[in-house]
Amino acid sequence: MENKEIDILLIEDSVHDAELTMRALYKDNVAKHIVHLKNGAVALDFLFGRGEYMDRNINNKPKVILLDLKMPKVSGLEVLEKISTNPITQKIPVVVLTSSKEHPDVEKAYVLGANSYIVKPVDFEDFRSIVNNLGVYWLQHNQSSNS
């Protein structure tokens, strides 16, 4: 993991949703290297080189983070706040990809620095299309200050 450039950091507690997301991104060769983490606490350890990721090079930043909101241990909103307020991570684009349509979640996510907020569609083909388009935009078209 250390030497590979990370295209996408997927922070998602649902194994099913994570598998669908990764399948959509790999299928059309949108992303070459995706790191999937199952909760916010592990994601923060990964990003900041703590705990089991103490030896990870934190300068190897993902090009984009796909973040679920409703997670155990540390919520997606808490993760987003830590990412957006830390100089090490604040320039990494964060796309909230969640099932929550609740207005307070949308509002809070943008206040905390989300670059985009997308509600996961129920239909698999719609989901695949959205994830694929997200990957193409953030990995191929977006000009990042991290590059």
N, C-alpha and C positions, 0 to 999 in steps of 0.2 A: 504494500500500500504506500510505503514511504516515498518511492521514487516515481510512482505514477502520478501524472497530473490529474487532479480530481475535476471532472466536468460538473457533476451534480452531487450535492450532499442531500440525500432524501431522509428527512426526519419524519417518520410515520410509524405509529404503533400497530396499525393493521397490516399483518403479513399479506393478506389478500390484496389490499390496495397497493402495497409496496410492489408486489409481484406484477400487478397489472401495469403500474407506472413504469417499472424497469423494462418489462416486455415491450411496451409501446416505444420507449426511447431506444432500446437496442435494436428493435425490429427494423427500423428504417435507418440504422446507423447514425442516429442523431447524437448519441452520447457514446463515448468509448469507455469511460470509467465512472461508475456510480457507486457511491458509498451509502449504504442504507443503515441507519441507526434507529432503534426501536423506541426510544423515549428521549425526552428533553434533557434529563440529567446526563445520559451518556453523550448526547450531542454536545453539550457544553464542555464536558471533559475532552471530547475529540477536538473541538475548535480551539480550546485554550491549553491543550497539552497537559491535562491533569489525569490522575487516577491511572487506569490501564493504558492511557494514551500519553503518559508522561514522556516517553521517548519519541513521540511523533514530532516531525518538523512542522510547527504551526505556520510557517511561511508557505507551506503547500496548501493554499486556500482553494476551496471549490470556486468554480466560475459562477455558480448560482446555487442557492439553497431552496429546496421545495419543503415547505414546513406545514405539517398538520397542526391544528390548534388543540384539539381535544386529546390529550395524552396523559398517561399516569406520571407520577413523580414530579415532573416540572412541565407545566403547560406550554403550549406553543407561544402564547403571548409572553410568558416569562422568558422563554428562549429568545424571542424576537427583541425584547427589551435589552437583554444582555448583549446580543449581537450588535444592536444599533448604538449602544452607548460605549462600546469598547473600541478604542482606536485600532486594535488588531483586526477586528472583524467588520467594522461599521461600513466599509465600502463594498462588502459582498452583497449582491442583489438577493433579496429574499422574496420568494413568491409563496404566499399562503395558499395552500391547496387543501381545502377542508370541506366537510359536509355542512358546516354551520352557515346558515343564511341570516343569522341573528344580527340585526343592525348594530348593537353594541360591540359585537366581535369585529365586524367590518371596520367600524369607526376606530376602535382601539388599535387594531392592527395597523391602520394607516398612521395614526398618531405615533405609534411606536417605531415607525420606519419601514413598513412593508412596501415593496415596490409594486406589488400586484396582489389582488385577492380574487381567488377563483373558487367557486363552489363546484365540488365534484359532481358531474352528472351521473345519474343512475345507469343510463344506457352505456354498455361497454364500448360501442363504436364511437359514441360522443366523447366518452372519457379518453379513449385512445387518441382521438383526433386532437382534443385539447392538449393533452400531455405532449403529443408530438409537436404541435405548433409552439407550445411553450419552449420545448427544447431547441427547436430550430431558431426561434427568436433570440433566446438568451445565450445560446452557444455559438450561433453563426452570424447573427445580425447586430446584436447589441455591442456597443463599444464600451468596454469596461475600464475603469481606472486601475483595476488590479493587474492588467496585462503589462 
